[in-house]
């Protein structure tokens, strides 16, 4: 297994586009805006590696007409009407260009779910205003975890690329959230019903919340995405997940870099046939299944997921599965739950480089519950089965030393067929001690202990 190294992280950040990707005849082309006032970017040619997704990467015919998005050009006035005009004009067979070296101000919530057979070539910057009052009142709401979005992206056969930037003006939101955790923070890219589409060669910066929320989507490929954004004040940028998938199937995320403060990728309820590969994640909470089982009466499914060739740096977790117990629990005032049902099945993490990560692997069915006795007294009914962790290398942080992992199931009745092999991960002082609860220890290539240093 060829791992991404720390040097790879620097290369990712510098170029915003890792290897394994070509741009129409230019091998490993950097992710940068086009040159020239009316330059039209070549559509990226996506090369899946090391694994191919279940469905072919969308490759629609070349578009036959070009529309350039106009702008007021003063860096203040809302350009949203120009954006919608170009989308409508070039929908169904056109190529929309956001010019290089140009900033487009977005101050209006827009519904883009009408898009069909269109290329969107973002060479410049789309900067969303920091009018937090407007966006809280007008952004589009999803039904899950109070997620809202600046715009809804949906439709068929949409290709978005160009090397440009989406800037969520997150600092105003980071500061506001520190004062009131119940505000509604928009995600930077909110997908609702997108099919057979590609999003590639983009720089995502300073999202108020998740960077990408993928809902009700099928056969969507993300390639060459650079996600970087942190707070410049004492107020931390929280819940800035790189990708969250929800009620979606056949999603591929690859050849990308994430520097953030929460999950690098998270598979939310009803995510199936998801492929995540060749990522570098720094400062994250890992590549996570869940959280699941949050809502009473809901049946959450995550299955047929493959994650490989990932490097994880300065993170809380590497590979993670998090499930709420069958009792009311609270991670924080705005994140509470427990009592839901469902299943996690056929999930493989194959190849992960661990560098200063608190836990290389963590399974918990006690998410949000600080009382282990109560958690085991009310075990989650959500089943976890056919889980594989293999080819892990590196060194954890000192945070939970000497433990490197936790495999914690609240009941053997719902948790089984969990395997960890070729786990070449050490704590800083040596050893591979791991907490094991309701596990078949012979299936785990670690040294089990009954003390859980990382419990909440």
C-alpha positions as CSV (number, residue, x, y, z in Angstrom):
1,X,0.0,0.0,0.0
2,X,1.4,3.4,-1.0
3,X,0.6,5.9,1.7
4,X,0.4,9.7,1.5
5,X,3.2,11.2,3.7
6,X,3.6,14.5,5.5
7,X,5.4,15.7,2.4
8,X,2.4,14.8,0.5
9,X,0.3,17.0,2.7
10,X,2.5,20.0,1.9
11,X,2.3,19.2,-1.8
12,X,-1.5,18.8,-1.5
13,X,-1.8,22.2,0.1
14,X,0.5,23.9,-2.4
15,X,-1.1,22.5,-5.5
16,X,-4.6,21.8,-4.1
17,X,-4.7,18.7,-6.4
18,X,-3.0,15.4,-5.6
19,X,-1.8,12.8,-8.0
20,X,-3.9,10.3,-9.8
21,X,-5.7,12.9,-11.9
22,X,-5.2,14.3,-15.3
23,X,-6.8,17.3,-17.1
24,X,-7.4,16.4,-20.8
25,X,-3.9,15.6,-21.8
26,X,-2.0,17.5,-19.1
27,X,-0.8,14.9,-16.5
28,X,-1.1,15.9,-12.9
29,X,-2.2,19.4,-13.9
30,X,-2.3,21.8,-10.9
31,X,-5.6,23.0,-9.5
32,X,-5.5,26.7,-10.6
33,X,-7.7,29.1,-12.4
34,X,-7.5,29.4,-16.2
35,X,-5.6,32.3,-17.8
36,X,-7.1,34.8,-20.1
37,X,-10.4,36.7,-19.8
38,X,-12.5,34.2,-21.7
39,X,-10.5,31.0,-21.0
40,X,-12.6,27.9,-20.9
41,X,-11.2,25.2,-18.7
42,X,-10.8,21.7,-20.0
43,X,-13.0,19.2,-18.3
44,X,-11.0,17.0,-15.8
45,X,-10.5,13.4,-16.8
46,X,-11.0,11.4,-13.6
47,X,-8.8,8.4,-12.9
48,X,-10.0,6.3,-9.9
49,X,-7.1,4.8,-7.8
50,X,-6.4,2.4,-6.2
51,X,-10.0,1.1,-6.5
52,X,-12.7,1.7,-9.1
53,X,-16.2,2.7,-8.0
54,X,-19.1,0.4,-8.6
55,X,-20.6,2.6,-11.3
56,X,-18.6,4.3,-14.2
57,X,-17.4,7.8,-13.6
58,X,-19.8,10.2,-15.4
59,X,-18.4,11.4,-18.7
60,X,-21.0,13.4,-20.6
61,X,-20.6,14.7,-24.1
62,X,-18.9,18.1,-24.6
63,X,-21.1,21.1,-24.1
64,X,-22.0,23.1,-27.2
65,X,-22.3,26.7,-26.0
66,X,-20.6,29.0,-23.5
67,X,-22.0,31.5,-21.0
68,X,-19.9,33.9,-19.0
69,X,-21.2,35.0,-15.6
70,X,-21.3,38.7,-15.2
71,X,-20.5,40.6,-12.0
72,X,-20.9,44.0,-10.6
73,X,-17.2,43.9,-9.9
74,X,-17.2,46.1,-6.8
75,X,-16.7,43.3,-4.2
76,X,-19.8,44.3,-2.4
77,X,-22.9,44.1,-4.6
78,X,-24.7,40.7,-4.8
79,X,-24.1,38.9,-8.0
80,X,-26.6,36.1,-7.4
81,X,-29.0,37.3,-10.2
82,X,-26.1,37.1,-12.7
83,X,-25.4,33.5,-11.6
84,X,-28.9,32.3,-12.0
85,X,-29.2,34.0,-15.4
86,X,-26.2,32.2,-16.7
87,X,-27.3,28.9,-15.3
88,X,-30.7,29.2,-17.0
89,X,-29.2,30.4,-20.3
90,X,-26.7,27.6,-20.5
91,X,-28.7,24.8,-18.9
92,X,-29.2,21.6,-21.0
93,X,-26.0,21.5,-23.0
94,X,-24.0,24.6,-22.0
95,X,-20.7,25.6,-20.3
96,X,-20.9,28.3,-17.7
97,X,-17.7,30.2,-16.9
98,X,-16.9,32.2,-13.7
99,X,-14.0,34.2,-15.0
100,X,-10.5,33.9,-13.4
101,X,-9.2,36.6,-11.1
102,X,-12.8,37.7,-10.4
103,X,-14.7,37.6,-7.1
104,X,-18.4,37.0,-7.3
105,X,-20.4,38.1,-4.3
106,X,-23.2,35.7,-3.3
107,X,-25.7,37.2,-0.9
108,X,-28.9,35.4,-1.9
109,X,-29.9,31.8,-1.2
110,X,-30.3,30.0,-4.5
111,X,-32.0,26.8,-5.6
112,X,-29.8,25.1,-8.2
113,X,-31.7,21.8,-8.3
114,X,-33.0,22.5,-11.8
115,X,-29.5,21.9,-13.4
116,X,-29.3,19.4,-16.2
117,X,-26.5,18.5,-18.6
118,X,-24.3,21.5,-17.8
119,X,-20.6,22.3,-17.1
120,X,-19.9,24.9,-14.4
121,X,-16.4,26.2,-14.8
122,X,-15.4,28.1,-11.6
123,X,-12.1,29.8,-12.3
124,X,-12.6,32.8,-10.0
125,X,-14.0,33.1,-6.4
126,X,-17.5,32.7,-5.2
127,X,-17.6,34.6,-1.9
128,X,-20.6,34.2,0.3
129,X,-21.5,37.3,2.4
130,X,-21.2,37.2,6.2
131,X,-24.7,38.5,6.8
132,X,-25.5,35.9,9.4
133,X,-29.0,37.2,10.1
134,X,-30.0,36.9,6.4
135,X,-28.6,33.4,6.0
136,X,-30.2,32.1,9.1
137,X,-33.6,33.3,7.9
138,X,-33.2,32.3,4.3
139,X,-30.8,29.4,3.8
140,X,-32.2,26.0,2.7
141,X,-32.9,23.5,5.5
142,X,-32.4,19.8,5.5
143,X,-34.2,17.5,7.9
144,X,-31.0,16.1,9.5
145,X,-29.1,17.7,12.5
146,X,-30.3,21.2,11.7
147,X,-28.2,21.3,8.5
148,X,-28.8,24.4,6.3
149,X,-27.0,25.5,3.1
150,X,-26.2,28.6,1.1
151,X,-27.5,27.0,-2.0
152,X,-29.1,23.6,-3.1
153,X,-27.2,21.8,-5.8
154,X,-29.1,19.1,-7.7
155,X,-30.1,17.8,-11.1
156,X,-28.6,15.5,-13.6
157,X,-25.3,15.3,-15.4
158,X,-23.6,18.3,-13.8
159,X,-19.8,18.8,-14.0
160,X,-18.3,21.5,-11.7
161,X,-14.5,22.3,-11.9
162,X,-12.1,25.0,-12.9
163,X,-9.6,25.4,-10.1
164,X,-11.4,28.3,-8.4
165,X,-12.6,28.9,-4.9
166,X,-15.8,28.9,-2.8
167,X,-15.3,31.0,0.3
168,X,-17.9,30.8,3.0
169,X,-16.8,33.8,5.1
170,X,-16.7,31.5,8.1
171,X,-15.0,33.7,10.6
172,X,-18.2,35.6,11.4
173,X,-19.9,32.3,12.0
174,X,-17.2,30.8,14.2
175,X,-17.4,33.9,16.4
176,X,-21.2,33.9,16.5
177,X,-21.4,30.2,17.3
178,X,-19.1,30.7,20.3
179,X,-21.8,33.1,21.7
180,X,-24.8,31.0,20.7
181,X,-24.6,27.3,19.9
182,X,-28.1,27.2,18.6
183,X,-27.6,29.3,15.5
184,X,-28.1,27.8,12.1
185,X,-24.8,27.7,10.2
186,X,-24.9,27.0,6.5
187,X,-22.8,24.3,4.9
188,X,-20.7,25.6,2.0
189,X,-22.0,23.1,-0.6
190,X,-25.4,21.6,0.0
191,X,-26.3,18.8,-2.4
192,X,-29.9,17.6,-2.7
193,X,-30.8,15.2,-5.4
194,X,-27.7,15.3,-7.6
195,X,-27.2,12.4,-10.0
196,X,-24.4,11.2,-12.4
197,X,-22.2,14.2,-11.8
198,X,-18.6,15.2,-11.1
199,X,-17.2,17.9,-8.8
200,X,-13.5,18.4,-9.2
201,X,-10.5,20.8,-9.0
202,X,-12.0,23.2,-6.5
203,X,-10.7,25.0,-3.4
204,X,-13.2,25.2,-0.5
205,X,-12.4,27.7,2.2
206,X,-13.9,28.9,5.5
207,X,-17.2,27.1,5.6
208,X,-19.4,28.1,8.5
209,X,-20.2,24.4,9.2
210,X,-19.7,21.2,7.0
211,X,-17.9,21.9,3.8
212,X,-20.0,19.4,1.7
213,X,-23.3,17.8,2.6
214,X,-24.3,15.2,0.1
215,X,-28.0,14.2,0.4
216,X,-30.3,12.2,-1.8
217,X,-27.5,11.8,-4.4
218,X,-26.4,9.0,-6.6
219,X,-23.2,8.4,-8.7
220,X,-21.4,11.6,-7.7
221,X,-17.6,11.8,-7.9
222,X,-15.4,14.3,-6.0
223,X,-11.8,14.6,-7.2
224,X,-9.0,17.0,-6.5
225,X,-10.7,19.0,-3.8
226,X,-8.7,21.2,-1.4
227,X,-10.5,22.0,1.9
228,X,-8.6,24.3,4.2
229,X,-10.0,26.7,6.8
230,X,-9.4,27.7,10.4
231,X,-10.5,30.4,12.7
232,X,-8.3,33.5,13.1
233,X,-9.8,34.3,16.5
234,X,-9.9,32.4,19.8
235,X,-13.2,30.8,18.7
236,X,-12.6,27.5,17.1
237,X,-14.1,26.5,13.7
238,X,-16.4,23.7,14.9
239,X,-18.3,21.0,13.0
240,X,-16.4,21.7,9.8
241,X,-16.6,18.2,8.3
242,X,-15.0,17.8,4.9
243,X,-17.8,15.6,3.5
244,X,-21.0,14.2,5.0
245,X,-23.0,11.7,3.0
246,X,-26.7,11.2,3.8
247,X,-29.4,9.1,2.0
248,X,-27.0,8.7,-0.9
249,X,-25.5,5.9,-2.9
250,X,-22.4,5.4,-5.1
251,X,-20.5,8.4,-3.9
252,X,-16.7,8.6,-4.6
253,X,-14.4,10.9,-2.8
254,X,-10.7,10.8,-3.9
255,X,-7.4,12.6,-4.5
256,X,-8.1,15.4,-2.1
257,X,-6.7,17.2,0.9
258,X,-8.6,18.3,4.1
259,X,-7.3,20.5,6.8
260,X,-10.2,21.1,9.2
261,X,-11.5,20.6,12.7
262,X,-14.0,17.8,12.5
263,X,-14.6,14.6,10.5
264,X,-12.6,14.4,7.3
265,X,-15.4,12.3,5.9
266,X,-18.5,11.1,7.7
267,X,-21.1,8.5,6.5
268,X,-24.4,9.7,7.9
269,X,-27.6,7.6,7.9
270,X,-28.4,5.6,4.7
271,X,-25.1,6.0,3.0
272,X,-24.3,2.9,0.8
273,X,-21.7,2.0,-1.8
274,X,-19.3,4.8,-0.9
275,X,-15.7,4.8,-2.0
276,X,-13.1,7.1,-0.2
277,X,-9.5,6.9,-1.3
278,X,-6.2,8.8,-1.6
279,X,-6.9,11.5,0.9
280,X,-4.7,13.5,3.3
281,X,-6.6,14.6,6.4
282,X,-5.1,16.9,9.0
283,X,-6.6,18.1,12.3
284,X,-9.7,16.0,11.8
285,X,-11.9,13.6,13.8
286,X,-11.2,10.8,11.4
287,X,-13.1,9.1,8.6
288,X,-16.2,8.1,10.5
289,X,-19.3,6.0,10.2
290,X,-22.0,8.0,11.9
291,X,-23.0,9.1,14.2
292,X,-25.9,6.7,13.9
293,X,-28.9,5.8,16.0
294,X,-29.5,9.3,17.1
295,X,-33.3,9.5,16.5
296,X,-35.9,7.3,18.0
297,X,-37.9,5.5,15.3
298,X,-35.3,6.0,12.6
299,X,-33.5,3.0,11.0
300,X,-30.1,4.1,9.9
301,X,-28.0,2.1,7.3
302,X,-24.4,2.4,6.4
303,X,-23.1,-0.4,4.2
304,X,-20.8,-1.4,1.4
305,X,-18.1,1.3,2.2
306,X,-14.4,1.0,1.2
307,X,-11.8,3.5,2.6
308,X,-8.2,3.2,1.5
309,X,-4.8,4.9,1.0
310,X,-5.5,7.6,3.6
311,X,-3.0,9.6,5.7
312,X,-4.3,11.0,9.0
313,X,-2.2,13.7,10.7
314,X,-2.7,15.4,14.1
315,X,-6.2,14.0,14.5
316,X,-8.5,12.6,17.2
317,X,-9.2,9.5,15.3
318,X,-8.2,7.5,12.2
319,X,-11.0,5.1,11.4
320,X,-14.1,5.5,13.5
321,X,-17.6,4.1,14.0
322,X,-19.9,6.0,16.4
323,X,-23.3,4.9,17.5
324,X,-25.7,6.4,20.1
325,X,-26.8,4.1,22.9
326,X,-30.4,3.1,23.5
327,X,-30.9,5.8,26.0
328,X,-31.1,9.6,25.9
329,X,-27.6,11.1,25.7
330,X,-26.0,14.4,24.9
331,X,-22.7,15.3,23.3
332,X,-23.5,19.0,23.7
333,X,-26.6,21.2,24.0
334,X,-27.1,21.2,20.2
335,X,-26.2,17.5,19.7
336,X,-28.4,15.1,21.6
337,X,-29.9,11.7,20.8
338,X,-30.0,8.0,21.3
339,X,-32.6,5.2,20.9
340,X,-32.4,4.7,17.1
341,X,-32.0,1.5,15.2
342,X,-30.2,0.3,12.1
343,X,-27.2,-1.5,10.8
344,X,-23.5,-1.0,9.8
345,X,-22.4,-3.8,7.4
346,X,-19.5,-4.5,5.1
347,X,-17.3,-1.6,5.9
348,X,-13.5,-1.8,5.1
349,X,-10.7,0.5,6.0
350,X,-7.7,-0.8,4.0
351,X,-4.5,1.3,4.3
352,X,-4.2,4.2,6.7
353,X,-1.1,6.1,7.8
354,X,-1.3,7.3,11.4
355,X,0.7,10.3,12.4
356,X,0.0,11.8,15.9
357,X,-3.6,10.5,16.0
358,X,-5.2,9.9,19.4
359,X,-6.9,6.6,18.4
360,X,-5.9,4.9,15.2
361,X,-9.2,2.9,15.4
362,X,-12.3,3.6,17.5
363,X,-15.6,1.8,17.6
364,X,-18.1,3.0,20.2
365,X,-21.8,2.3,20.8
366,X,-21.7,4.8,23.7
367,X,-21.5,8.0,21.6
368,X,-22.6,10.9,23.7
369,X,-23.0,8.9,26.9
370,X,-20.6,9.7,29.7
371,X,-21.9,6.8,31.9
372,X,-20.5,3.5,30.7
373,X,-22.7,1.5,33.1
374,X,-25.8,3.2,31.7
375,X,-24.6,2.7,28.2
376,X,-24.1,-1.1,28.6
377,X,-27.4,-1.3,30.5
378,X,-29.2,0.1,27.5
379,X,-27.3,-1.4,24.5
380,X,-28.0,0.0,21.1
381,X,-30.1,-2.3,18.9
382,X,-28.1,-1.1,15.9
383,X,-26.0,-3.9,14.5
384,X,-22.4,-3.6,13.5
385,X,-21.0,-6.5,11.5
386,X,-18.5,-7.4,8.8
387,X,-16.1,-4.7,9.6
388,X,-12.4,-4.9,8.5
389,X,-9.4,-2.8,9.5
390,X,-6.2,-3.7,7.8
391,X,-2.8,-2.3,6.8
392,X,-2.5,0.5,9.4
393,X,0.9,2.0,10.1
394,X,2.3,4.7,12.2
395,X,2.3,6.2,15.7
396,X,-0.5,7.6,17.8
397,X,-0.3,10.7,20.0
398,X,0.3,10.7,23.7
399,X,-3.4,11.5,24.4
400,X,-4.5,8.0,25.3
401,X,-1.1,6.4,25.6
402,X,-0.4,3.5,25.9
403,X,-3.6,2.7,24.1
404,X,-3.8,3.0,20.3
405,X,-7.4,1.9,19.7
406,X,-10.8,1.1,21.2
407,X,-13.2,-1.6,20.1
408,X,-16.2,-1.0,22.3
409,X,-19.6,-2.7,21.6
410,X,-22.3,-2.4,24.2
411,X,-23.6,-5.9,23.4
412,X,-22.4,-9.1,21.7
413,X,-25.9,-9.6,20.4
414,X,-25.6,-6.7,18.0
415,X,-21.9,-6.5,17.3
416,X,-19.7,-9.1,15.6
417,X,-17.5,-10.1,12.8
418,X,-15.0,-7.3,13.5
419,X,-11.5,-7.9,12.3
420,X,-8.3,-6.0,12.6
421,X,-5.2,-7.3,10.8
422,X,-1.7,-6.0,9.9
423,X,-2.1,-3.2,12.5
424,X,1.5,-1.9,12.7
425,X,0.6,1.1,14.9
426,X,2.5,1.9,18.1
427,X,1.9,4.4,20.9
428,X,4.7,6.9,21.5
429,X,6.1,4.7,24.3
430,X,5.7,1.5,22.3
431,X,3.1,-1.2,22.3
432,X,-0.4,-1.6,20.7
433,X,-2.6,-1.8,23.8
434,X,-6.3,-1.4,22.9
435,X,-9.6,-1.3,24.8
436,X,-11.8,-4.3,23.9
437,X,-15.4,-4.6,25.0
438,X,-17.6,-7.5,23.8
439,X,-15.1,-8.5,21.1
440,X,-13.7,-11.7,19.8
441,X,-10.1,-10.8,20.8
442,X,-8.6,-13.5,18.5
443,X,-9.9,-11.4,15.5
444,X,-8.0,-8.3,16.6
445,X,-4.3,-7.8,15.8
446,X,-3.8,-5.7,19.0
447,X,-3.2,-6.4,22.7
448,X,-6.6,-6.0,24.5
449,X,-7.2,-4.3,27.8
450,X,-10.3,-3.8,29.9
451,X,-9.5,-0.1,30.7
452,X,-11.0,2.5,28.3
453,X,-8.8,5.5,28.6
454,X,-10.7,7.3,25.8
455,X,-14.3,6.9,27.1
456,X,-15.8,10.3,26.3
